[in-house]
Amino acid sequence: MDFGWLSILPPVIAIVLALLTKEVISSLLLGILSGVLIYAGGNIIGAVDALFSIMGEKIGGNALIILFLALLGALVVVITKAGGSYAYGNWAAQKIKSRRGGAALHQRVGRSDLCGRLLQLSDGGHGHEAGHRQAQDLPGEAGLHHRLHRRAGMHHRAHFQLGGLGGQHDPGRGDRRRLRHLHLHHPLQLLRRFDHSHAGGAGVTRLDFGSMRRYEAQAQAGHIETAASDAGNLGDIEISKKGRVFDLVIPIVSLIVITLLAMLYTGGLFTGGASSILEAFGNTDANTSLVWGGFAALIVAFFLFVPRKVLSFRSFMDGITEGVKSMVPAFIILTLAWTISGVCSDTHLNT
């Protein structure tokens, strides 16, 4: 059935409302409701049936991504509770003495995509202690650039989670070329590149505007707490004072290494299904590999923290619960994003 110009209303409604209200969840929900009502021809019962049918299908097809985010949220919180992020923040505050030094750190960390993504993953619910410490302790622009990079990390994660990295696709050479073009030219990727360029340029030229100028002025005047108030809120999480920088580094390196090995395994390199590393990466099941990496990194964190009494067994398990809870907003937004993509797909509105 051809819905004509009505088929573009759901994404337009969602985007316009998100820009106007800054409320992503309600904007996506209204976009979805408008779409299923159009699809059902105004029949409310049919619209509700289509809504939950599409939503259930999308959740089922992306269950591994949800599981990975839950594991990742747990990992971030236990690292934070162990004091690894706090120790990193202290180390950075001691090593970086100028605004330009902070901007340089931003550029070095930001250009390491895997490291940058992982250091930004706590924005969803509880903030990142390293970012909190840096925003408090570093001179104005250093803390501000760190927060700016973390904001861009949310856009980066959105592309990572929604941009077609699922493991059910077996791309040929032409498909891989198109996927690479999407990765390089996707609007969210362009936004991330703009963030890197802008932050580096602002650090050199000291050119600020809008809220950045206001926060910089507050930092220069000595009102560090006010300028850092947006850097993240850890809530009631108790931070261990026994943590060291390697308590942050080892679990993150474990996550990266084990995920890469899992990608090679699921791509068939170790089972004879692929003749080269490139072919294995082309055939990999990324979602499964991410889950394996997240689970293994959590195990590494357990044996790193609990035997050394950095965290007690109970505190570690409580951290897992808190971490999963912190990802609930991400679960909701992803579910709604997947649902509106289903509403607009060629099996429904064919937007």
Summary of the structure (lengths in Angstrom):
residues: 351
radius of gyration: 21.8
end to end distance: 11.6
largest distance: 63.8
contacts: 1193
relative contact order: 0.17
helix: 74%
strand: 0%
